[in-house]
Amino acid sequence: MTSASPSNDEHPMMGPGRGRLEGKVAAITGANSGIGRATARLFAREGAKVVAVDLVEDVSPRVDALIQGEGGDAVFYKGDVTSFESCQGMVNTALERYGDLDILVNNAGAGVWGRVDQLSEEDWKKIVNLNLTGVFLGSKAALPHMMAQGKGSIVNTASTFGLLGTASYAVYSASKGGVVLLTRSMAIDYGTMGIRVNCICPGGTATPRLLRILTEGKSPEEAAASVKAAGDINRAIQRLAHPEEIAYGMLFLASDEASFVTGHALAVDGGQTTDA
């Protein structure tokens, strides 16, 4: 059983697109790294015009430049999903640049390790604000346009830990569980308005952030063992996912191929939740 290697911008899964999002405009938060970066790149390859949203700009190549270099159409928006004003700016950027917004991917998020007795109030508020309130604010900004046009697809990034919970990750699990139920509530509220709302629940994924946590300060042997142990959580396939594997789940939920799918929490987890 092998562990996943770090994702890179030339991953072989990213072949030529088939136009599954042709003519669509998508805004993707947390787009400059990990799952968000892979998703932005894949959506552009499938024909979408992409508003790539992130607070972090100093990544080389920045995701919009990477997409443009591959022949896609993307604009970068430096945005903070914990600010409604910033989320409105994201929507306005899509409308001003591309004249529409068909897809919103609320992907930005983070985690802090610790049990409830170990967490500070500051950590609790920070993670809930980013992971859960950020989904609320992004959606609140995008929904008026989607309601007016009578169509739209929102995909939220939850987690298998929002379905199962896990030890010493209390605030992350709570916030991602909130994303799952917010997704389902929104699906009910907006389904008759032509707006679908789903979420994706990734298992352990080889994002730059996770790989850094797993390997920092360790010998090559220790680092490999740490990555393998993390991958074993995905119990059937027993490796970490590549961000691109999660992005393809995002693509399905965002696309018209999922026209009868709403309120769904799609686990892309290598079998982690098979006995849930």
Backbone as CSV, one residue per row, in Angstrom:
resi,resn,N_x,N_y,N_z,CA_x,CA_y,CA_z,C_x,C_y,C_z
1,MET,0.847,-1.188,0.000,0.000,0.000,0.000,0.876,1.229,0.000
2,THR,0.653,2.130,-0.942,1.496,3.301,-1.073,0.767,4.543,-0.625
3,SER,1.534,5.507,-0.156,0.973,6.779,0.248,0.940,7.721,-0.936
4,ALA,0.025,8.670,-0.872,-0.042,9.664,-1.934,1.149,10.592,-1.852
5,SER,1.618,11.017,-2.988,2.687,12.004,-3.042,2.063,13.391,-3.067
6,PRO,2.825,14.424,-2.750,2.274,15.777,-2.786,1.696,16.108,-4.153
7,SER,0.587,16.850,-4.133,-0.004,17.276,-5.393,0.902,18.284,-6.082
8,ASN,0.887,18.289,-7.403,1.618,19.300,-8.142,0.745,19.792,-9.281
9,ASP,1.228,20.830,-9.979,0.408,21.458,-10.999,0.453,20.741,-12.343
10,GLU,1.081,19.589,-12.395,1.117,18.798,-13.624,0.602,17.386,-13.349
11,HIS,-0.367,17.262,-12.473,-0.856,15.946,-12.105,-1.461,15.252,-13.321
12,PRO,-1.129,13.970,-13.548,-1.603,13.279,-14.760,-3.114,13.113,-14.841
13,MET,-3.821,13.216,-13.709,-5.283,13.125,-13.772,-5.892,14.282,-14.546
14,MET,-5.177,15.404,-14.598,-5.711,16.608,-15.225,-5.515,16.578,-16.732
15,GLY,-6.277,15.727,-17.391,-6.201,15.642,-18.836,-7.058,16.712,-19.491
16,PRO,-7.167,16.687,-20.823,-7.995,17.656,-21.533,-9.446,17.589,-21.063
17,GLY,-10.088,18.727,-20.962,-11.478,18.763,-20.521,-12.444,18.318,-21.599
18,ARG,-13.688,18.094,-21.184,-14.736,17.657,-22.115,-15.874,18.671,-22.212
19,GLY,-15.630,19.867,-21.688,-16.632,20.919,-21.811,-17.826,20.753,-20.892
20,ARG,-17.632,20.085,-19.759,-18.762,19.814,-18.865,-19.284,21.074,-18.174
21,LEU,-18.484,22.141,-18.156,-18.924,23.412,-17.564,-18.870,24.542,-18.591
22,GLU,-18.931,24.194,-19.844,-18.838,25.199,-20.906,-19.917,26.265,-20.720
23,GLY,-19.509,27.531,-20.761,-20.444,28.637,-20.632,-20.804,28.997,-19.205
24,LYS,-20.245,28.306,-18.222,-20.543,28.570,-16.815,-19.508,29.519,-16.211
25,VAL,-19.934,30.238,-15.189,-19.044,31.080,-14.395,-19.037,30.537,-12.978
26,ALA,-17.845,30.277,-12.458,-17.713,29.674,-11.132,-16.817,30.524,-10.248
27,ALA,-17.253,30.736,-9.013,-16.418,31.359,-7.985,-16.011,30.268,-7.002
28,ILE,-14.721,30.208,-6.699,-14.180,29.146,-5.850,-13.333,29.782,-4.765
29,THR,-13.681,29.547,-3.507,-12.905,30.117,-2.410,-11.819,29.139,-1.963
30,GLY,-10.772,29.688,-1.353,-9.630,28.854,-0.994,-8.982,28.265,-2.226
31,ALA,-8.898,29.073,-3.295,-8.563,28.549,-4.622,-7.077,28.510,-4.926
32,ASN,-6.245,29.005,-4.028,-4.824,29.098,-4.362,-4.005,27.930,-3.839
33,SER,-4.670,26.946,-3.212,-3.919,25.819,-2.650,-4.812,24.595,-2.550
34,GLY,-4.187,23.433,-2.558,-4.867,22.180,-2.229,-6.066,21.872,-3.088
35,ILE,-7.165,21.479,-2.427,-8.381,21.076,-3.133,-8.947,22.224,-3.953
36,GLY,-8.928,23.440,-3.404,-9.454,24.586,-4.137,-8.683,24.870,-5.405
37,ARG,-7.379,24.741,-5.351,-6.528,24.975,-6.531,-6.800,23.929,-7.608
38,ALA,-6.881,22.669,-7.190,-7.179,21.602,-8.146,-8.564,21.787,-8.757
39,THR,-9.523,22.232,-7.954,-10.884,22.434,-8.442,-10.956,23.595,-9.424
40,ALA,-10.301,24.694,-9.101,-10.303,25.849,-10.005,-9.709,25.469,-11.357
41,ARG,-8.632,24.731,-11.308,-7.937,24.326,-12.528,-8.791,23.364,-13.369
42,LEU,-9.435,22.423,-12.687,-10.283,21.461,-13.387,-11.501,22.144,-13.993
43,PHE,-12.136,23.029,-13.231,-13.316,23.727,-13.748,-12.961,24.529,-14.995
44,ALA,-11.797,25.188,-14.970,-11.381,25.957,-16.146,-11.148,25.038,-17.341
45,ARG,-10.544,23.875,-17.101,-10.320,22.923,-18.192,-11.633,22.408,-18.761
46,GLU,-12.672,22.413,-17.926,-13.985,21.954,-18.386,-14.835,23.093,-18.950
47,GLY,-14.206,24.256,-19.147,-14.873,25.337,-19.862,-15.395,26.475,-19.027
48,ALA,-15.298,26.386,-17.709,-15.813,27.456,-16.857,-14.877,28.653,-16.844
49,LYS,-15.452,29.833,-16.709,-14.704,31.029,-16.367,-14.652,31.081,-14.844
50,VAL,-13.469,31.276,-14.287,-13.257,31.064,-12.857,-12.860,32.354,-12.147
51,VAL,-13.576,32.647,-11.073,-13.153,33.670,-10.115,-12.484,32.916,-8.976
52,ALA,-11.168,33.024,-8.910,-10.377,32.300,-7.918,-10.185,33.193,-6.697
53,VAL,-10.738,32.770,-5.570,-10.791,33.611,-4.373,-9.858,33.048,-3.304
54,ASP,-9.013,33.898,-2.755,-8.145,33.477,-1.661,-7.600,34.715,-0.962
55,LEU,-7.254,34.569,0.304,-6.570,35.640,1.030,-5.081,35.640,0.725
56,VAL,-4.561,34.475,0.359,-3.125,34.323,0.120,-2.836,34.523,-1.363
57,GLU,-1.996,35.492,-1.662,-1.644,35.786,-3.052,-0.273,35.258,-3.459
58,ASP,0.648,35.177,-2.496,2.052,34.920,-2.840,2.340,33.435,-3.028
59,VAL,1.658,32.859,-4.005,1.910,31.485,-4.428,2.358,31.550,-5.888
60,SER,3.396,30.835,-6.228,3.919,30.883,-7.595,3.862,29.501,-8.246
61,PRO,3.147,29.373,-9.383,2.344,30.420,-9.991,1.013,30.576,-9.256
62,ARG,0.528,31.803,-9.220,-0.803,32.015,-8.643,-1.820,31.300,-9.521
63,VAL,-2.900,30.865,-8.924,-3.801,29.956,-9.630,-4.382,30.569,-10.898
64,ASP,-4.679,31.853,-10.893,-5.235,32.461,-12.103,-4.217,32.471,-13.235
65,ALA,-2.941,32.739,-12.891,-1.886,32.700,-13.914,-1.693,31.284,-14.445
66,LEU,-1.773,30.315,-13.554,-1.649,28.916,-13.966,-2.754,28.553,-14.945
67,ILE,-3.974,28.927,-14.629,-5.121,28.628,-15.494,-4.980,29.332,-16.839
68,GLN,-4.600,30.590,-16.799,-4.434,31.337,-18.046,-3.343,30.726,-18.911
69,GLY,-2.281,30.234,-18.274,-1.203,29.598,-19.013,-1.629,28.309,-19.688
70,GLU,-2.696,27.715,-19.187,-3.231,26.490,-19.778,-4.350,26.778,-20.780
71,GLY,-4.573,28.061,-21.057,-5.583,28.422,-22.045,-6.949,28.688,-21.465
72,GLY,-7.068,28.695,-20.132,-8.344,28.955,-19.487,-8.543,30.426,-19.179
73,ASP,-9.704,30.736,-18.639,-10.084,32.117,-18.322,-10.326,32.215,-16.821
74,ALA,-9.517,33.008,-16.127,-9.641,33.135,-14.679,-9.201,34.514,-14.229
75,VAL,-9.799,34.961,-13.151,-9.410,36.202,-12.500,-9.223,35.909,-11.016
76,PHE,-8.258,36.553,-10.402,-8.010,36.358,-8.973,-8.690,37.469,-8.189
77,TYR,-9.350,37.070,-7.105,-9.957,38.045,-6.190,-9.439,37.761,-4.790
78,LYS,-8.759,38.744,-4.194,-8.267,38.591,-2.829,-9.434,38.837,-1.881
79,GLY,-9.943,37.755,-1.313,-11.153,37.851,-0.522,-11.076,37.108,0.787
80,ASP,-11.823,37.590,1.750,-11.922,37.015,3.087,-13.341,36.508,3.281
81,VAL,-13.520,35.199,3.362,-14.870,34.628,3.424,-15.553,34.890,4.760
82,THR,-14.825,35.396,5.744,-15.459,35.733,7.023,-16.033,37.148,7.017
83,SER,-15.928,37.831,5.888,-16.464,39.182,5.730,-17.544,39.174,4.660
84,PHE,-18.755,39.606,5.017,-19.824,39.644,4.022,-19.504,40.646,2.923
85,GLU,-18.900,41.767,3.287,-18.522,42.760,2.288,-17.558,42.163,1.272
86,SER,-16.605,41.362,1.748,-15.650,40.718,0.855,-16.341,39.682,-0.036
87,CYS,-17.287,38.936,0.532,-18.038,37.960,-0.266,-18.877,38.647,-1.340
88,GLN,-19.442,39.794,-0.999,-20.168,40.562,-2.016,-19.215,41.015,-3.126
89,GLY,-17.984,41.381,-2.732,-16.988,41.757,-3.726,-16.665,40.611,-4.667
90,MET,-16.629,39.382,-4.132,-16.409,38.195,-4.957,-17.508,38.064,-6.011
91,VAL,-18.758,38.196,-5.575,-19.892,38.080,-6.497,-19.852,39.212,-7.518
92,ASN,-19.574,40.418,-7.055,-19.507,41.557,-7.973,-18.404,41.378,-9.007
93,THR,-17.278,40.787,-8.598,-16.191,40.521,-9.542,-16.654,39.585,-10.645
94,ALA,-17.385,38.532,-10.264,-17.915,37.594,-11.267,-18.869,38.300,-12.224
95,LEU,-19.748,39.112,-11.689,-20.756,39.773,-12.525,-20.125,40.838,-13.416
96,GLU,-19.161,41.579,-12.875,-18.536,42.643,-13.662,-17.606,42.069,-14.724
97,ARG,-16.884,41.012,-14.384,-15.904,40.442,-15.320,-16.573,39.537,-16.353
98,TYR,-17.535,38.719,-15.881,-18.094,37.686,-16.751,-19.600,37.800,-16.976
99,GLY,-20.261,38.685,-16.241,-21.684,38.913,-16.454,-22.604,37.881,-15.855
100,ASP,-22.076,36.962,-15.036,-22.918,35.902,-14.497,-22.214,35.239,-13.314
101,LEU,-22.950,34.412,-12.602,-22.393,33.516,-11.588,-23.307,32.305,-11.508
102,ASP,-22.831,31.184,-12.009,-23.627,29.959,-12.056,-23.286,29.000,-10.926
103,ILE,-22.027,29.013,-10.493,-21.525,28.020,-9.541,-20.745,28.733,-8.441
104,LEU,-21.018,28.361,-7.208,-20.221,28.821,-6.073,-19.679,27.603,-5.347
105,VAL,-18.374,27.555,-5.167,-17.745,26.510,-4.366,-17.199,27.156,-3.097
106,ASN,-17.866,26.894,-1.975,-17.429,27.394,-0.671,-16.415,26.398,-0.110
107,ASN,-15.148,26.630,-0.411,-14.120,25.652,-0.085,-13.159,26.102,1.010
108,ALA,-13.005,27.393,1.221,-12.012,27.888,2.183,-12.273,27.308,3.574
109,GLY,-11.202,26.900,4.239,-11.363,26.328,5.577,-10.034,26.043,6.231
110,ALA,-10.093,25.683,7.498,-8.885,25.362,8.263,-9.298,24.535,9.467
111,GLY,-8.306,24.089,10.237,-8.586,23.281,11.425,-7.584,23.563,12.529
112,VAL,-7.999,23.286,13.737,-7.133,23.382,14.915,-7.332,22.115,15.731
113,TRP,-6.240,21.445,16.091,-6.337,20.231,16.887,-6.666,20.560,18.339
114,GLY,-7.405,19.676,18.987,-7.648,19.822,20.406,-9.026,19.351,20.812
115,ARG,-9.099,18.813,22.057,-10.394,18.524,22.673,-11.023,19.831,23.128
116,VAL,-12.285,19.765,23.540,-12.982,20.969,23.981,-12.257,21.635,25.146
117,ASP,-11.792,20.842,26.113,-11.117,21.450,27.266,-9.765,22.055,26.913
118,GLN,-9.230,21.707,25.753,-7.924,22.218,25.332,-8.021,23.422,24.408
119,LEU,-9.196,23.659,23.850,-9.361,24.730,22.875,-9.622,26.062,23.557
120,SER,-9.019,27.103,23.005,-9.330,28.448,23.482,-10.610,28.939,22.794
121,GLU,-11.261,29.905,23.415,-12.429,30.506,22.776,-12.040,31.142,21.442
122,GLU,-10.849,31.700,21.387,-10.379,32.332,20.159,-10.261,31.305,19.031
123,ASP,-9.692,30.133,19.336,-9.584,29.083,18.317,-10.962,28.623,17.867
124,TRP,-11.862,28.433,18.819,-13.221,27.988,18.486,-13.882,28.979,17.523
125,LYS,-13.860,30.245,17.891,-14.523,31.255,17.070,-13.866,31.378,15.700
126,LYS,-12.537,31.300,15.655,-11.815,31.438,14.386,-12.202,30.337,13.401
127,ILE,-12.230,29.086,13.864,-12.503,27.963,12.956,-13.971,27.916,12.563
128,VAL,-14.866,28.142,13.508,-16.291,28.173,13.168,-16.574,29.313,12.193
129,ASN,-15.940,30.448,12.419,-16.150,31.603,11.555,-15.686,31.328,10.126
130,LEU,-14.549,30.664,9.989,-14.019,30.358,8.658,-14.777,29.216,7.997
131,ASN,-14.915,28.091,8.699,-15.459,26.879,8.086,-16.963,26.909,7.885
132,LEU,-17.678,27.490,8.819,-19.144,27.447,8.773,-19.743,28.800,8.395
133,THR,-19.356,29.848,9.127,-19.892,31.166,8.802,-19.453,31.594,7.403
134,GLY,-18.241,31.180,6.991,-17.786,31.498,5.637,-18.684,30.922,4.562
135,VAL,-19.214,29.729,4.796,-20.166,29.122,3.859,-21.465,29.928,3.828
136,PHE,-21.924,30.311,5.009,-23.134,31.132,5.123,-22.971,32.460,4.373
137,LEU,-21.853,33.151,4.604,-21.670,34.475,4.011,-21.468,34.400,2.500
138,GLY,-20.691,33.425,2.044,-20.515,33.265,0.602,-21.833,32.980,-0.090
139,SER,-22.610,32.085,0.509,-23.909,31.735,-0.063,-24.867,32.921,-0.009
140,LYS,-24.879,33.631,1.098,-25.760,34.794,1.246,-25.464,35.845,0.184
141,ALA,-24.191,35.997,-0.157,-23.816,36.966,-1.189,-24.233,36.500,-2.579
142,ALA,-24.109,35.199,-2.853,-24.378,34.676,-4.193,-25.857,34.417,-4.457
143,LEU,-26.607,34.090,-3.428,-27.984,33.635,-3.633,-28.904,34.667,-4.288
144,PRO,-28.833,35.954,-3.967,-29.749,36.881,-4.654,-29.633,36.831,-6.170
145,HIS,-28.418,36.738,-6.690,-28.245,36.636,-8.146,-28.790,35.314,-8.654
146,MET,-28.476,34.221,-7.966,-28.955,32.911,-8.402,-30.483,32.836,-8.351
147,MET,-31.075,33.424,-7.319,-32.540,33.431,-7.216,-33.147,34.246,-8.347
148,ALA,-32.533,35.376,-8.675,-33.068,36.234,-9.735,-33.023,35.547,-11.088
149,GLN,-31.970,34.751,-11.327,-31.850,34.082,-12.625,-32.517,32.710,-12.641
150,GLY,-32.939,32.228,-11.460,-33.657,30.960,-11.378,-32.805,29.738,-11.594
151,LYS,-31.510,29.850,-11.304,-30.629,28.690,-11.442,-29.327,28.952,-10.693
152,GLY,-28.681,27.842,-10.345,-27.390,27.949,-9.680,-27.025,26.646,-9.001
153,SER,-25.745,26.477,-8.759,-25.251,25.298,-8.056,-24.235,25.755,-7.020
154,ILE,-24.465,25.373,-5.772,-23.548,25.673,-4.685,-22.976,24.357,-4.173
155,VAL,-21.659,24.295,-4.071,-20.985,23.120,-3.528,-20.134,23.568,-2.349
156,ASN,-20.383,22.986,-1.200,-19.659,23.325,0.020,-18.670,22.216,0.377
157,THR,-17.522,22.597,0.889,-16.561,21.605,1.342,-16.802,21.299,2.811
158,ALA,-17.279,20.092,3.076,-17.434,19.608,4.450,-16.256,18.675,4.728
159,SER,-16.497,17.525,5.325,-15.423,16.584,5.642,-16.044,15.294,6.154
160,THR,-15.306,14.202,6.013,-15.750,12.968,6.673,-15.814,13.154,8.181
161,PHE,-14.993,14.064,8.720,-15.033,14.322,10.160,-16.286,15.093,10.558
162,GLY,-16.998,15.633,9.587,-18.305,16.222,9.846,-19.415,15.195,9.806
163,LEU,-19.089,13.984,9.347,-20.045,12.871,9.352,-19.789,11.928,10.517
164,LEU,-18.514,11.721,10.832,-18.120,10.723,11.823,-17.648,11.319,13.139
165,GLY,-17.072,12.501,13.082,-16.331,13.005,14.237,-15.009,12.262,14.351
166,THR,-14.110,12.814,15.153,-12.828,12.163,15.376,-12.228,12.686,16.666
167,ALA,-11.258,11.993,17.184,-10.640,12.393,18.442,-9.829,13.675,18.278
168,SER,-9.906,14.545,19.270,-9.051,15.732,19.399,-9.120,16.671,18.201
169,TYR,-10.280,16.748,17.579,-10.468,17.673,16.453,-11.872,18.273,16.571
170,ALA,-12.198,18.702,17.786,-13.579,19.029,18.140,-14.170,20.163,17.316
171,VAL,-13.465,21.274,17.208,-14.054,22.422,16.530,-14.120,22.187,15.025
172,TYR,-13.138,21.523,14.446,-13.182,21.206,13.025,-14.367,20.298,12.728
173,SER,-14.518,19.234,13.523,-15.621,18.297,13.305,-16.966,18.987,13.463
174,ALA,-17.097,19.826,14.501,-18.362,20.531,14.736,-18.683,21.478,13.583
175,SER,-17.676,22.206,13.116,-17.923,23.159,12.034,-18.282,22.454,10.736
176,LYS,-17.620,21.341,10.456,-17.912,20.616,9.218,-19.243,19.878,9.306
177,GLY,-19.614,19.398,10.492,-20.950,18.846,10.669,-22.006,19.910,10.428
178,GLY,-21.717,21.136,10.856,-22.620,22.251,10.581,-22.756,22.522,9.097
179,VAL,-21.669,22.385,8.356,-21.719,22.581,6.905,-22.652,21.554,6.261
180,VAL,-22.600,20.313,6.718,-23.464,19.266,6.153,-24.933,19.628,6.344
181,LEU,-25.312,20.027,7.545,-26.724,20.324,7.805,-27.146,21.664,7.221
182,LEU,-26.241,22.630,7.149,-26.564,23.876,6.454,-26.819,23.586,4.975
183,THR,-26.012,22.727,4.395,-26.197,22.320,3.001,-27.581,21.726,2.788
184,ARG,-27.975,20.825,3.655,-29.277,20.168,3.505,-30.429,21.149,3.691
185,SER,-30.291,22.068,4.637,-31.336,23.071,4.846,-31.462,23.990,3.633
186,MET,-30.336,24.410,3.101,-30.364,25.277,1.925,-30.948,24.554,0.715
187,ALA,-30.653,23.272,0.581,-31.216,22.503,-0.538,-32.735,22.525,-0.497
188,ILE,-33.294,22.391,0.707,-34.756,22.426,0.857,-35.296,23.817,0.537
189,ASP,-34.621,24.843,1.039,-35.105,26.215,0.885,-35.090,26.695,-0.561
190,TYR,-34.107,26.258,-1.344,-33.910,26.859,-2.664,-34.148,25.897,-3.827
191,GLY,-34.536,24.669,-3.541,-34.707,23.686,-4.609,-35.739,24.083,-5.646
192,THR,-36.867,24.650,-5.222,-37.907,25.036,-6.177,-37.546,26.316,-6.922
193,MET,-36.441,26.943,-6.534,-35.971,28.148,-7.233,-34.908,27.814,-8.272
194,GLY,-34.660,26.516,-8.485,-33.691,26.103,-9.488,-32.260,26.081,-8.998
195,ILE,-32.086,26.160,-7.680,-30.744,26.205,-7.102,-30.475,24.911,-6.348
196,ARG,-29.416,24.221,-6.733,-29.015,22.996,-6.043,-27.882,23.310,-5.067
197,VAL,-27.916,22.657,-3.908,-26.885,22.866,-2.887,-26.426,21.498,-2.387
198,ASN,-25.159,21.211,-2.557,-24.575,19.946,-2.119,-23.266,20.209,-1.395
199,CYS,-22.755,19.192,-0.738,-21.428,19.327,-0.148,-20.620,18.067,-0.415
200,ILE,-19.328,18.233,-0.371,-18.416,17.128,-0.560,-17.675,16.881,0.746
201,CYS,-17.495,15.615,1.086,-16.854,15.229,2.344,-15.575,14.465,2.007
202,PRO,-14.458,15.173,1.858,-13.219,14.479,1.527,-12.703,13.669,2.708
203,GLY,-12.078,12.538,2.395,-11.253,11.857,3.380,-9.892,12.533,3.437
204,GLY,-8.926,11.903,4.091,-7.593,12.477,4.175,-7.018,12.736,2.795
205,THR,-6.559,13.958,2.557,-6.126,14.378,1.226,-4.740,15.016,1.301
206,ALA,-3.904,14.704,0.328,-2.515,15.168,0.317,-2.427,16.614,-0.138
207,THR,-2.983,17.511,0.658,-2.837,18.930,0.393,-1.488,19.398,0.940
208,PRO,-0.970,20.509,0.421,0.288,21.023,0.972,0.231,21.244,2.482
209,ARG,-0.897,21.713,2.971,-1.024,21.971,4.407,-0.919,20.681,5.217
210,LEU,-1.653,19.647,4.818,-1.619,18.398,5.575,-0.242,17.750,5.482
211,LEU,0.341,17.745,4.311,1.659,17.134,4.159,2.710,17.857,5.006
212,ARG,2.572,19.162,5.108,3.492,19.924,5.957,3.331,19.515,7.426
213,ILE,2.090,19.383,7.861,1.831,18.972,9.247,2.393,17.575,9.511
214,LEU,2.231,16.685,8.547,2.635,15.292,8.735,4.142,15.081,8.682
215,THR,4.844,15.950,7.959,6.256,15.670,7.687,7.236,16.657,8.301
216,GLU,6.759,17.786,8.770,7.660,18.833,9.249,8.533,18.349,10.414
217,GLY,9.829,18.564,10.285,10.769,18.223,11.342,11.056,16.741,11.493
218,LYS,10.646,15.921,10.534,10.835,14.473,10.623,11.859,13.995,9.601
219,SER,12.484,12.883,9.901,13.385,12.265,8.932,12.550,11.730,7.766
220,PRO,13.178,11.448,6.618,12.417,10.897,5.491,11.641,9.637,5.850
221,GLU,12.252,8.775,6.658,11.573,7.536,7.062,10.372,7.838,7.960
222,GLU,10.567,8.741,8.920,9.473,9.114,9.823,8.357,9.814,9.061
223,ALA,8.743,10.671,8.116,7.743,11.384,7.329,6.910,10.412,6.499
224,ALA,7.560,9.440,5.871,6.835,8.453,5.062,5.877,7.645,5.920
225,ALA,6.319,7.276,7.117,5.457,6.515,8.027,4.267,7.356,8.473
226,SER,4.495,8.637,8.703,3.425,9.528,9.131,2.373,9.701,8.046
227,VAL,2.827,9.868,6.801,1.899,10.014,5.685,1.111,8.725,5.470
228,LYS,1.786,7.582,5.595,1.102,6.307,5.428,0.037,6.104,6.498
229,ALA,0.372,6.440,7.734,-0.593,6.283,8.826,-1.818,7.161,8.589
230,ALA,-1.593,8.370,8.085,-2.723,9.251,7.778,-3.565,8.669,6.648
231,GLY,-2.907,8.111,5.652,-3.630,7.512,4.531,-4.435,6.294,4.926
232,ASP,-3.977,5.579,5.934,-4.687,4.374,6.375,-6.075,4.680,6.928
233,ILE,-6.316,5.943,7.307,-7.652,6.336,7.759,-8.678,6.087,6.655
234,ASN,-8.258,6.263,5.398,-9.132,5.979,4.258,-9.142,4.463,4.052
235,ARG,-9.927,3.789,4.835,-9.728,2.404,5.244,-9.767,1.370,4.126
236,ALA,-10.504,1.631,3.053,-10.559,0.640,1.975,-9.378,0.764,1.013
237,ILE,-9.055,1.981,0.610,-7.974,2.191,-0.353,-6.641,2.423,0.358
238,GLN,-6.685,2.932,1.566,-5.516,3.063,2.441,-4.384,3.870,1.818
239,ARG,-4.715,5.052,1.385,-3.740,6.074,1.009,-4.447,7.412,1.090
240,LEU,-3.671,8.481,1.086,-4.262,9.804,0.987,-4.781,10.037,-0.430
241,ALA,-5.847,10.815,-0.518,-6.355,11.220,-1.833,-5.451,12.282,-2.427
242,HIS,-5.417,12.352,-3.743,-4.851,13.507,-4.435,-5.927,14.592,-4.473
243,PRO,-5.579,15.861,-4.328,-6.585,16.921,-4.436,-7.421,16.819,-5.706
244,GLU,-6.804,16.365,-6.791,-7.538,16.239,-8.054,-8.677,15.223,-7.960
245,GLU,-8.526,14.213,-7.126,-9.590,13.216,-6.962,-10.806,13.825,-6.267
246,ILE,-10.566,14.750,-5.369,-11.676,15.461,-4.730,-12.301,16.446,-5.718
247,ALA,-11.452,17.080,-6.528,-11.947,18.063,-7.496,-12.938,17.447,-8.479
248,TYR,-12.713,16.196,-8.863,-13.658,15.550,-9.786,-15.022,15.330,-9.133
249,GLY,-15.049,15.106,-7.826,-16.326,15.057,-7.123,-17.006,16.415,-7.137
250,MET,-16.229,17.469,-6.927,-16.753,18.834,-7.013,-17.357,19.084,-8.397
251,LEU,-16.638,18.640,-9.426,-17.090,18.847,-10.806,-18.449,18.206,-11.044
252,PHE,-18.609,16.982,-10.600,-19.901,16.313,-10.792,-21.022,17.088,-10.114
253,LEU,-20.837,17.449,-8.843,-21.901,18.135,-8.113,-22.219,19.498,-8.707
254,ALA,-21.200,20.179,-9.231,-21.406,21.517,-9.799,-22.072,21.469,-11.164
255,SER,-21.878,20.375,-11.881,-22.295,20.319,-13.285,-23.765,19.948,-13.435
256,ASP,-24.262,20.135,-14.653,-25.641,19.763,-14.965,-25.852,18.255,-14.948
257,GLU,-24.769,17.483,-14.933,-24.897,16.037,-14.805,-25.551,15.653,-13.479
258,ALA,-25.447,16.541,-12.493,-26.056,16.299,-11.179,-27.351,17.086,-11.020
259,SER,-28.099,17.241,-12.106,-29.288,18.105,-12.103,-30.382,17.640,-11.141
260,PHE,-30.359,16.368,-10.741,-31.361,15.863,-9.795,-30.726,15.526,-8.449
261,VAL,-29.564,16.089,-8.194,-28.853,15.840,-6.938,-28.814,17.130,-6.136
262,THR,-29.421,17.126,-4.973,-29.340,18.277,-4.075,-29.498,17.813,-2.635
263,GLY,-28.894,18.547,-1.723,-28.926,18.182,-0.312,-28.061,16.980,0.016
264,HIS,-27.131,16.650,-0.871,-26.336,15.439,-0.713,-24.950,15.744,-0.152
265,ALA,-24.484,14.896,0.755,-23.124,14.965,1.272,-22.340,13.824,0.637
266,LEU,-21.556,14.141,-0.374,-20.835,13.132,-1.145,-19.496,12.836,-0.481
267,ALA,-19.342,11.629,0.036,-18.081,11.214,0.647,-17.130,10.723,-0.435
268,VAL,-16.006,11.397,-0.570,-14.934,10.966,-1.474,-13.757,10.661,-0.563
269,ASP,-13.698,9.422,-0.081,-12.923,9.165,1.139,-12.170,7.848,1.178
270,GLY,-12.035,7.205,0.013,-11.285,5.945,-0.002,-11.861,4.882,0.915
271,GLY,-13.150,4.998,1.185,-13.816,3.980,2.029,-13.806,4.286,3.514
272,GLN,-13.388,5.466,3.899,-13.306,5.796,5.337,-14.654,5.623,6.053
273,THR,-15.735,5.988,5.364,-17.055,5.969,6.002,-17.869,4.718,5.656
274,THR,-17.228,3.656,5.180,-17.981,2.499,4.732,-18.772,1.813,5.840
275,ASP,-18.359,1.966,7.081,-19.120,1.330,8.158,-19.889,2.352,8.993
276,ALA,-20.079,3.547,8.443,-20.811,4.580,9.177,-22.313,4.339,9.104
